[in-house]
Amino acid sequence: MRRAVILSLILMPLLVTKAFADTSIEAEVDKRSLTAGQALTYKLTIVTNEKEIPRPELPKFSGFKVVSTAQSSTVSYEKDGIKTVITYIFALLAVEAGKFKIEPAVIKIKNEKFSTAEFEIEVAPGQYQPEKDLPQTQGQPRITL
């Protein structure tokens, strides 16, 4: 009986760790310093074995304009069950100089919150001009990089 209690105390943390290790969320940026008018890429990856995956709460991207987005998802069947990988990619244009913080992205799965790291991005003055100040070319706004 005593051996069973000791064994369960040893194995319980491993089982709990396995249960929480089934979902992860990670963010990355391709650069941490740039000039106004340049773009950076923000990539968010969610890996889970859950069947229903809610949309994550995304950062506001203060100081940046979202110029392009992409999303992909992959579902694979493994011996432990289903594994889903969802990736969001954002091309962000730096629209003003300064230090900006990209806050963590958050996802809530089964009453458990998972979040990414935050990033501090330094934007030096550059040659970015808002679209409204740029000349129009065949009805399309032009951005000088």
Secondary structure, DSSP 8 states (H G I E B T S, - for coil): -HHHHHHHHHHHHHHHHHHHTTEEEEEEES-SEEETT-EEEEEEEEEE--SS----B----TTEEEEEEEEEEEEEEETTEEEEEEEEEEEEEE-S-EEEEE---EEEETTEEEE---EEEEEE------GGGS--BTTB-----
